[in-house]
Amino acid sequence: MKKFNPTAIRILRQAHGLTLEAFAERIGAESKRQIVHQWESGYQVPTVKSLLSISNTFNVPFDIFFIEDNYSGRNDDQIRFSG
């Protein structure tokens, strides 16, 4: 299973030399500086609409915003400790 990677938004924003506010303005009026900060910090996950807007605005693939969650799908019965 994949999970949201908040670092991707920060890296993309910084690569374009944009402030939080300038990034928010580029992707649409409904996005504010505070929400971009929350995305980058991992406090909030952007909507699919927001991620599509970022992807289209900066011409990057949608899947850069996700990483493989190597822990998901496991349960306590699958984790074994030696000793």
C-alpha positions in Angstrom: 0.0 0.0 0.0 1.2 3.5 -0.7 1.0 6.5 1.6 1.3 10.3 1.1 4.9 11.6 1.0 4.8 15.1 2.4 8.5 15.7 1.5 7.6 15.6 -2.2 5.7 18.8 -2.0 8.5 20.6 -0.1 11.1 19.4 -2.6 9.0 20.4 -5.6 8.3 23.9 -4.1 11.9 24.5 -3.2 13.2 23.2 -6.6 11.1 26.0 -8.2 12.3 28.6 -5.7 8.8 29.3 -4.4 7.7 30.5 -1.0 4.8 28.7 0.7 2.6 31.6 -0.4 3.8 31.7 -4.0 3.4 27.9 -4.3 -0.2 28.2 -3.0 -1.0 31.0 -5.5 0.4 28.9 -8.4 -1.8 25.9 -7.6 -5.1 27.9 -7.1 -6.8 30.5 -5.0 -8.4 28.0 -2.7 -5.0 26.9 -1.4 -3.4 29.0 1.3 0.1 29.2 2.6 -1.0 27.5 5.9 -2.4 24.5 4.1 0.7 24.0 2.1 2.7 24.1 5.3 0.4 21.5 6.8 0.9 19.3 3.7 4.7 19.6 3.9 4.7 18.9 7.6 2.4 15.8 7.2 -0.3 17.3 9.4 -2.8 17.1 6.6 -3.0 15.1 3.4 -4.0 17.1 0.3 -7.1 16.2 -1.6 -6.8 14.4 -4.9 -8.0 17.6 -6.5 -5.1 19.5 -4.9 -2.5 16.9 -5.9 -3.8 16.9 -9.5 -3.6 20.6 -9.6 0.0 20.5 -8.3 0.8 17.7 -10.8 -0.6 19.6 -13.7 0.8 23.0 -12.7 4.4 21.7 -12.4 4.1 19.0 -15.0 5.1 16.2 -12.7 3.7 12.7 -12.4 0.9 12.2 -9.8 2.7 9.2 -8.2 5.6 11.3 -7.0 3.5 12.2 -4.0 3.3 8.7 -2.7 5.7 6.2 -1.3 5.4 2.5 -0.5 4.3 1.9 3.1 6.3 -1.2 3.9 4.5 -1.6 7.2 0.9 -1.5 6.1 -0.9 -4.8 5.8 1.1 -6.5 8.6 -0.5 -7.5 11.8 1.0 -8.5 15.1 0.8 -12.2 14.2 3.1 -11.6 11.3 5.8 -9.9 13.4 8.1 -12.4 15.1 10.8 -11.6 17.6 13.7 -14.0 18.1 15.0 -14.7 21.5 
